[in-house]
Amino acid sequence: MEFGTEFIILACAFGFFMAWGVGANDVANAMGTSIGSKALTVKQAVVVAAIFEFTGAWLAGGQVTTTIRKGIVDPGLLAGTPELLVYGMLASLLAAGIWLLVASRAGWPVSTTHSIVGAIVGFAAVGIGFDAVKWTKVGTIVMSWVISPAIAGIFSYWIFTSVQKFILNTDSPLENAKRYVPVYMFFVGFIIALITLFKGLKHVGLHLTVLQNYSVAAVMGIIVMSLGIFGIRRLKFDPSADREFHFANVEKVFGVLMIATACSMAFAHGSNDVANAVGPLAAVYGIVSSGGNVGQTTGVPNWILLLGGVGIVVGLITYGHKVIATIGKNITELTPSRGFSAELAAATTVVVASGTGIPVSTTHTLVGAVLGVGLARGIAALNMNVVRTIFLSWIVTLPAGALLSIFFFYLLMGIFG
């Protein structure tokens, strides 16, 4: 294929730029609750994100990548003109990357999934033809953007209400926290392990029975719970601290739990959102390496997932601080117990969605979960101005991605066509 090497170099550069944007905007969401509730410092959050985002991307990222790569545009219509799909995927990466840069500068937690899906739909509808877009698939994705924050909000409301009932609103909250927090930790380990086993590890070559999956997940839950008990026993409690803030020592116990949920959120995010950066890159690589064959099915090579994983971590380190402030501090006041409820609800929602191959928005899910926790304390606990700005930035994201993508599509066509 003519210009094949140039296309792959551009795809790697734009894919890395997009992954950087995912790190700057989306990982900042995933870690914002941990940092905002002071369970983790920024440095600790970066280490957690680096390890677990990368693991999630590599082990469980293949499922959603297929949807981004092949599910939105009908490749059959492009059999004779594979270069159009290459231009479109390159344009989509560049368009989404630029929009994420703009949003991250402003501190808006927008959806990287919105950005890339909007970009792909934009170039396909205008550049190839309205019929080239699989509108039913797009409809499913759009539905998930409404449903996922609602589900996460309900989950986090329930979880935080249970925390209030069993721990915060009791006569001896600290003793109850020591008793019940390990149980919550078991659920964190169990849920993340279960979904990973069911959906993520197929391409690694692990095929277990349903019973084996549940058994391994239960063992993982027990390991996480044991680590939690060990961590809680090592805590030093200061009775005088409770005078200033009634639950100061209880929140220390939840701080241990937040580390577990931060790991699970990072894993969930990596599994879902690495696809936004590497899906189009994998599509370009597949077309070029097969000599222009659009319809063939190629697995995503490990080096592509590696590039995405590295880009995400670099984005978080260099530019994540603004969005962290929005999620962690500005929507509602977060403590470790509230942050945990939001993170566990969001992680569960995202990992279930990744398993089904639907690219949901981690941002929407987490904001929905944070709103749910805020509502559990009454509507006055929410900063409605910030919520309004976030919702507006969500609405703008799709058309912004689409318009930029159409511009770059024609630009690339002019350069190479």
Phi, psi and omega per residue, in radians:
M1 nan 2.325 -3.122
E2 -1.113 2.472 -3.126
F3 1.094 0.335 -3.076
G4 -0.972 -0.815 -3.125
T5 -1.097 -0.778 3.141
E6 -1.047 -0.719 -3.134
F7 -1.081 -0.751 -3.101
I8 -1.179 -0.702 3.109
I9 -1.078 -0.801 3.116
L10 -1.082 -0.752 -3.126
A11 -1.082 -0.703 3.110
C12 -1.136 -0.754 -3.125
A13 -1.143 -0.849 -3.118
F14 -1.186 -0.648 3.118
G15 -1.109 -0.709 3.113
F16 -1.155 -0.710 3.122
F17 -1.084 -0.747 3.112
M18 -1.127 -0.767 3.122
A19 -1.091 -0.649 3.069
W20 -1.032 -0.769 3.120
G21 -1.116 -0.677 3.075
V22 -1.048 -0.740 3.136
G23 -1.147 -0.782 -3.080
A24 -1.179 -0.617 -3.047
N25 -1.769 -0.926 -2.960
D26 -1.431 -0.696 -3.136
V27 -1.192 -0.566 3.077
A28 -1.024 -0.626 3.050
N29 -1.092 -0.857 -3.037
A30 -1.080 -0.606 -3.106
M31 -1.650 -0.233 -3.046
G32 -1.031 -0.686 -3.125
T33 -1.150 -0.680 -3.130
S34 -1.158 -0.727 -3.107
I35 -1.314 -0.713 -3.132
G36 -1.088 -0.591 -3.135
S37 -1.570 0.083 3.096
K38 1.124 0.368 3.068
A39 -1.315 -0.558 3.110
L40 -2.274 2.570 2.967
T41 -1.407 2.945 -3.128
V42 -1.056 -0.743 -3.129
K43 -1.078 -0.782 3.137
Q44 -1.095 -0.715 -3.129
A45 -1.082 -0.672 3.133
V46 -1.123 -0.715 3.130
V47 -1.125 -0.819 3.119
V48 -1.028 -0.816 -3.120
A49 -1.088 -0.760 -3.095
A50 -1.019 -0.805 -3.073
I51 -1.253 -0.888 -2.956
F52 -1.458 -0.581 3.025
E53 -1.025 -0.805 -3.083
F54 -1.130 -0.771 3.140
T55 -1.091 -0.767 3.125
G56 -1.070 -0.749 -3.132
A57 -1.096 -0.739 -3.024
W58 -1.357 -0.739 -3.056
L59 -1.443 -0.708 -2.965
A60 -2.123 0.219 -3.049
G61 -1.506 -0.161 -3.021
G62 -1.208 -0.595 -3.025
Q63 -1.107 -0.876 -3.092
V64 -1.277 -0.542 3.139
T65 -1.013 -0.631 3.123
T66 -1.099 -0.709 -3.138
T67 -1.126 -0.803 -3.119
I68 -1.136 -0.614 -3.036
R69 -1.367 -0.758 -2.986
K70 -2.181 -0.240 -2.956
G71 -1.436 -0.351 -2.991
I72 -1.689 -0.648 -3.131
V73 -1.914 2.468 3.104
D74 -1.432 1.840 -3.071
P75 -1.186 -0.367 -3.131
G76 -1.023 -0.567 -3.115
L77 -1.281 -0.183 -3.048
L78 -1.957 0.250 -3.067
A79 -0.975 -0.664 -3.102
G80 -1.461 -0.338 -3.082
T81 -2.287 1.193 -3.093
P82 -1.089 -0.457 -3.103
E83 -1.110 -0.481 3.111
L84 -1.095 -0.701 3.123
L85 -1.175 -0.649 3.096
V86 -1.090 -0.858 3.114
Y87 -0.993 -0.760 -3.070
G88 -1.121 -0.777 -3.130
M89 -1.172 -0.695 3.080
L90 -1.098 -0.786 3.140
A91 -1.082 -0.690 -3.127
S92 -1.112 -0.772 3.136
L93 -1.075 -0.800 -3.094
L94 -1.174 -0.740 -3.133
A95 -1.085 -0.853 -3.112
A96 -1.141 -0.684 3.124
G97 -1.072 -0.751 -3.127
I98 -1.166 -0.750 3.125
W99 -1.079 -0.682 3.124
L100 -1.159 -0.618 3.083
L101 -1.088 -0.799 3.124
V102 -1.067 -0.841 -3.090
A103 -1.135 -0.721 -3.118
S104 -1.144 -0.641 3.098
R105 -1.075 -0.656 -3.105
A106 -1.443 -0.167 -3.101
G107 1.369 0.342 3.110
W108 -1.510 2.210 3.025
P109 -1.443 1.523 -3.131
V110 -1.631 3.102 -3.077
S111 -1.716 2.109 3.051
T112 -1.174 -0.521 3.111
T113 -1.157 -0.800 3.037
H114 -0.931 -0.822 -3.023
S115 -1.038 -0.857 -3.038
I116 -1.339 -0.661 3.125
V117 -1.155 -0.752 3.086
G118 -1.021 -0.735 -3.123
A119 -1.133 -0.765 -3.114
I120 -1.165 -0.749 3.125
V121 -1.099 -0.701 -3.128
G122 -1.047 -0.928 -3.098
F123 -1.164 -0.653 -3.067
A124 -1.194 -0.768 -3.083
A125 -1.173 -0.699 -3.064
V126 -1.576 -0.747 -3.019
G127 -1.380 -0.578 -3.053
I128 -1.920 -0.794 -3.119
G129 2.594 2.609 -3.062
F130 -1.006 -0.581 -3.085
D131 -1.275 -0.287 -3.076
A132 -1.220 -0.353 -3.115
V133 -1.522 2.314 3.058
K134 -1.435 1.554 -2.971
W135 -1.149 -0.500 3.124
T136 -1.149 -0.693 3.118
K137 -1.146 -0.747 3.115
V138 -1.069 -0.712 3.108
G139 -1.023 -0.762 3.109
T140 -1.047 -0.766 -3.122
I141 -1.116 -0.778 -3.131
V142 -1.094 -0.721 3.085
M143 -1.008 -0.736 -3.088
S144 -1.123 -0.471 3.131
W145 -1.207 -0.464 3.104
V146 -1.530 -0.737 -3.022
I147 -1.249 -0.717 -3.023
S148 -1.100 -0.769 3.086
P149 -1.147 -0.570 3.126
A150 -1.137 -0.801 3.130
I151 -1.095 -0.805 -3.128
A152 -1.091 -0.665 3.109
G153 -1.104 -0.749 3.122
I154 -1.136 -0.801 3.105
F155 -0.973 -0.881 -3.043
S156 -1.165 -0.597 3.087
Y157 -1.076 -0.816 3.123
W158 -1.084 -0.840 -3.081
I159 -1.067 -0.809 -3.099
F160 -1.199 -0.613 3.076
T161 -1.084 -0.679 3.110
S162 -1.167 -0.639 3.085
V163 -1.088 -0.757 3.116
Q164 -1.087 -0.750 -3.051
K165 -1.206 -0.824 -3.027
F166 -1.497 -0.409 -3.002
I167 -2.186 -1.107 -2.932
L168 -1.181 -0.687 -3.064
N169 -1.676 0.521 -3.140
T170 -1.920 3.023 -3.101
D171 -1.262 -0.556 3.137
S172 -2.231 1.334 -3.047
P173 -1.038 -0.655 -3.084
L174 -1.150 -0.786 3.128
E175 -1.095 -0.727 3.138
N176 -1.177 -0.598 3.096
A177 -1.093 -0.775 3.127
K178 -1.082 -0.585 -3.092
R179 -1.353 -0.785 -2.960
Y180 -1.636 -0.473 -3.092
V181 -1.013 -0.724 3.069
P182 -1.022 -0.552 3.108
V183 -1.141 -0.758 3.079
Y184 -1.057 -0.674 -3.121
M185 -1.136 -0.622 3.079
F186 -1.020 -0.800 -3.132
F187 -1.082 -0.685 3.127
V188 -1.031 -0.902 -3.123
G189 -1.102 -0.742 -3.076
F190 -1.116 -0.861 -3.051
I191 -1.129 -0.857 -3.093
I192 -1.103 -0.750 3.140
A193 -1.109 -0.740 -3.068
L194 -1.082 -0.863 -3.104
I195 -1.150 -0.680 3.122
T196 -1.073 -0.771 -3.126
L197 -1.129 -0.732 -3.082
F198 -1.218 -0.679 -2.959
K199 -2.050 -0.546 -2.929
G200 -1.498 -0.539 -2.878
L201 -1.688 0.165 -3.105
K202 -1.096 -0.763 -3.073
H203 -1.314 -0.170 3.049
V204 -1.476 -0.266 3.074
G205 1.733 0.279 3.102
L206 -1.712 2.050 3.116
H207 -2.157 1.805 -3.094
L208 -1.904 2.780 3.057
T209 -1.338 2.922 -3.135
V210 -1.017 -0.785 -3.120
L211 -1.097 -0.741 3.099
Q212 -1.074 -0.737 3.114
N213 -1.017 -0.855 -3.129
Y214 -1.105 -0.664 -3.130
S215 -1.139 -0.816 3.137
V216 -1.089 -0.737 3.139
A217 -1.084 -0.706 3.121
A218 -1.110 -0.718 3.105
V219 -1.089 -0.752 3.111
M220 -1.075 -0.725 3.093
G221 -1.036 -0.761 -3.136
I222 -1.140 -0.674 3.115
I223 -1.096 -0.823 3.136
V224 -1.083 -0.728 3.132
M225 -1.088 -0.755 -3.130
S226 -1.104 -0.742 3.087
L227 -1.063 -0.682 3.118
G228 -1.102 -0.807 3.129
I229 -1.046 -0.755 3.114
F230 -1.056 -0.782 -3.135
G231 -1.115 -0.714 -3.115
I232 -1.168 -0.680 -3.135
R233 -1.125 -0.463 -3.112
R234 -1.456 -0.159 -3.124
L235 -1.214 2.542 3.040
K236 -1.881 2.152 -3.078
F237 -1.747 2.462 -3.115
D238 -2.073 1.807 -3.089
P239 -0.990 -0.545 -3.109
S240 -1.195 -0.430 -3.138
A241 -1.117 -0.510 -3.107
D242 -1.222 -0.236 3.124
R243 -1.201 -0.718 -3.131
E244 -1.314 -0.783 -3.135
F245 -2.345 1.986 -2.944
H246 -0.878 -0.556 -3.041
F247 -1.909 0.413 -3.057
A248 -0.970 -0.791 -3.108
N249 -1.303 -0.602 3.081
V250 -1.072 -0.746 -3.116
E251 -1.142 -0.479 3.049
K252 -1.053 -0.741 3.123
V253 -1.109 -0.735 3.124
F254 -1.176 -0.443 3.075
G255 -1.011 -0.680 3.096
V256 -1.108 -0.751 3.139
L257 -1.129 -0.662 -3.135
M258 -1.053 -0.580 3.129
I259 -1.102 -0.716 3.109
A260 -1.141 -0.766 -3.114
T261 -1.246 -0.540 3.089
A262 -1.114 -0.716 3.095
C263 -1.090 -0.761 -3.099
S264 -1.197 -0.637 3.125
M265 -1.154 -0.727 3.132
A266 -1.117 -0.714 3.123
F267 -1.106 -0.812 -3.130
A268 -1.055 -0.752 -3.098
H269 -1.156 -0.770 3.126
G270 -1.050 -0.701 -3.104
S271 -1.173 -0.568 -3.067
N272 -1.576 -0.765 -2.879
D273 -1.725 -0.171 3.036
V274 -1.095 -0.491 -3.135
A275 -1.041 -0.571 -3.103
N276 -1.089 -0.579 -3.138
A277 -1.557 -0.717 -2.996
V278 -1.681 -0.234 3.114
G279 -1.032 -0.967 3.103
P280 -1.101 -0.642 3.108
L281 -1.081 -0.764 3.116
A282 -1.104 -0.632 3.126
A283 -1.110 -0.808 3.136
V284 -1.090 -0.805 -3.132
Y285 -1.054 -0.750 -3.139
G286 -1.082 -0.742 -3.113
I287 -1.180 -0.804 -3.089
V288 -1.174 -0.781 -3.060
S289 -1.217 -0.376 3.113
S290 -1.694 0.152 3.107
G291 1.262 0.533 3.048
G292 1.725 0.167 3.109
N293 -1.415 1.980 -3.047
V294 -1.426 -0.591 -2.948
G295 -1.444 -0.224 -2.999
Q296 -1.219 2.676 3.096
T297 -1.751 2.094 3.082
T298 -2.040 2.477 2.993
G299 -1.230 2.834 3.097
V300 -1.484 2.033 -3.140
P301 -1.073 2.603 -3.094
N302 -1.056 -0.582 -3.107
W303 -1.138 -0.480 3.114
I304 -1.246 -0.771 3.071
L305 -1.090 -0.615 3.121
L306 -1.104 -0.816 3.124
L307 -1.029 -0.765 3.121
G308 -1.095 -0.799 -3.132
G309 -1.050 -0.759 -3.141
V310 -1.155 -0.764 -3.141
G311 -1.025 -0.737 3.137
I312 -1.046 -0.797 -3.099
V313 -1.158 -0.716 3.123
V314 -1.087 -0.725 3.129
G315 -1.060 -0.761 3.135
L316 -1.083 -0.800 -3.071
I317 -1.137 -0.745 -2.983
T318 -1.483 -0.495 -2.941
Y319 -2.510 0.207 -3.019
G320 -1.390 -0.199 -2.923
H321 -1.124 -0.548 -3.051
K322 -1.235 -0.761 -3.128
V323 -1.255 -0.552 3.070
I324 -0.995 -0.744 -3.126
A325 -1.116 -0.712 -3.128
T326 -1.074 -0.895 -3.067
I327 -1.266 -0.740 -2.984
G328 -1.351 -0.520 -3.003
K329 -2.168 -0.545 -2.852
N330 -1.589 -0.403 -3.108
I331 -1.357 -0.905 3.104
T332 -2.701 2.751 -3.120
E333 -1.262 2.172 -3.071
L334 -1.870 2.360 2.948
T335 -1.998 2.950 3.125
P336 -0.955 -0.665 -3.120
S337 -1.171 -0.656 3.107
R338 -1.271 -0.750 -3.139
G339 -1.083 -0.677 3.105
F340 -1.064 -0.816 -3.113
S341 -1.025 -0.747 -3.132
A342 -1.156 -0.787 -3.069
E343 -1.184 -0.747 -3.131
L344 -1.121 -0.744 3.130
A345 -1.095 -0.797 -3.104
A346 -1.175 -0.761 -3.115
A347 -1.081 -0.765 -3.135
T348 -1.062 -0.810 -3.125
T349 -1.066 -0.802 -3.077
V350 -1.178 -0.754 -3.080
V351 -1.182 -0.669 3.080
V352 -1.078 -0.744 -3.138
A353 -1.153 -0.731 3.118
S354 -1.042 -0.698 -3.135
G355 -1.078 -0.572 -3.134
T356 -1.521 -0.064 3.104
G357 1.444 0.116 3.106
I358 -1.562 2.101 3.127
P359 -1.331 1.673 3.092
V360 -1.485 2.949 3.092
S361 -1.636 2.051 3.078
T362 -1.041 -0.670 -3.126
T363 -1.046 -0.902 -3.123
H364 -1.023 -0.742 -3.082
T365 -1.118 -0.796 -3.096
L366 -1.225 -0.715 3.099
V367 -1.091 -0.725 3.077
G368 -1.013 -0.744 -3.132
A369 -1.169 -0.716 3.118
V370 -1.132 -0.682 3.083
L371 -1.101 -0.698 3.130
G372 -1.057 -0.752 3.110
V373 -1.131 -0.720 3.115
G374 -1.079 -0.764 -3.118
L375 -1.122 -0.518 3.122
A376 -1.104 -0.338 3.101
R377 -1.822 0.078 -3.141
G378 1.818 2.605 -3.045
I379 -1.074 -0.445 -3.128
A380 -1.157 -0.333 -3.120
A381 -1.312 -0.150 -3.100
L382 -1.732 2.498 3.022
N383 -1.578 1.676 -2.978
M384 -1.171 -0.462 3.093
N385 -1.105 -0.775 3.125
V386 -1.151 -0.741 3.137
V387 -1.032 -0.743 -3.139
R388 -1.085 -0.797 3.134
T389 -1.056 -0.735 -3.141
I390 -1.082 -0.815 -3.130
F391 -1.070 -0.712 3.116
L392 -1.092 -0.750 -3.138
S393 -1.120 -0.546 3.083
W394 -1.134 -0.740 -3.101
I395 -1.140 -0.663 -3.088
V396 -1.259 -0.483 -2.970
T397 -1.018 -0.834 -3.099
L398 -1.038 -0.974 3.133
P399 -1.101 -0.590 3.133
A400 -1.094 -0.809 3.111
G401 -1.070 -0.742 -3.098
A402 -1.140 -0.813 -3.085
L403 -1.148 -0.785 3.112
L404 -1.071 -0.710 -3.111
S405 -1.121 -0.731 3.129
I406 -1.072 -0.757 3.137
F407 -1.043 -0.873 -3.092
F408 -1.202 -0.544 3.110
F409 -1.042 -0.854 -3.130
Y410 -1.225 -0.565 3.089
L411 -1.099 -0.840 -3.141
L412 -1.133 -0.642 3.110
M413 -1.109 -0.665 3.119
G414 -1.182 -0.651 -3.094
I415 -1.288 -0.848 -3.014
F416 -1.719 -0.355 -2.971
G417 -1.266 nan nan
